[in-house]
């Protein structure tokens, strides 16, 4: 099976309540990351690099930012006459027009026509809150080699502290799933799900219809857990770098992880590049007395002060005398003269006036909302 026999489905809003500060005006998929990317760039690029050329993005509200970023899908080579990128806004779901997109079952039921009209044999489902670089060709080969009905992706380790959506699997030596626990009080290391799954398209539609007709809307309990014994469910272990954005601290740590060359080399490989929307800008400009140490600085930045252990997005301006340490400064933020920032996350278009001092802590960074003036 080639990658183009798979249709990708991305849930752009799942878990956005966990980082409500960043998702007040955007979906979790369009949260900025790493100086120039959005979270959706990673699962979308993973699919494209694996030969999947038809991807549907399910979204609910606040999707103006997402639409602006994705556009026609040209950056991912998905602007096509056939197949390509499909934005799937809130259709009339079984719970009304604005169905709860955190309920994957409701979302899949709402896009049943899209799935029915697709010609691909398989569907790859993925959330947008995990940062990793996966070769889905290996997952597809694993799925075929084991003649599986469903293949879930999992990781062995400590479960990320995500609320109300943890799945822990019992797996035999051949990779077959024997049992699934949903939200257990799990301590120590275990096999936990990544919220990514490969399944036959017709089987998915039948299972969703069966659950909906029985008034069952919990994806993991009713669609997966209830059918573990009825189908050949296998698990594929992903061993690469993974960061799950399930809190503001997790978002901060995910950005800071990019300071490590080993993480950057694993996420941004020449064989499987991460694509994003292009913004043409001038190269970053550094003043005569500026100082930049162990930081990622995007194009369009103007740095006249000191920057240390920080990530500066495009168009950020750091005035003379300002010192920025351990910060994530998003697009077009302006920091005035003689400011002191330590463990601060600023959203886009923030203005910080002269002589301001803001300090958080590594486990509790200060967050400044989009467009704020301090």
Beta strands, then each sheet from edge to edge (+ up, - down):
strand 1: 6-11
strand 2: 32-33
strand 3: 37-38
strand 4: 54-58
strand 5: 84-88
strand 6: 122-127
strand 7: 130-131
strand 8: 150-158
strand 9: 167-171
strand 10: 177-182
strand 11: 189-200
strand 12: 233-237
strand 13: 243-244
strand 14: 285-286
strand 15: 291-293
strand 16: 296-297
strand 17: 302-303
strand 18: 306-308
strand 19: 311-312
strand 20: 317-318
strand 21: 323-325
strand 22: 328-329
strand 23: 334-335
strand 24: 340-342
strand 25: 344-346
strand 26: 351-352
strand 27: 357-359
strand 28: 366-368
sheet 1: 5+ 4+ 1+ 6+ 11- 8+ 12+
sheet 2: 2+ 3-
sheet 3: 7+ 13-
sheet 4: 9+ 10-
sheet 5: 14+ 17+ 20+ 23+ 26+
sheet 6: 15+ 18+ 21+ 24+ 27+
sheet 7: 16+ 19+ 22+ 25+ 28+
end
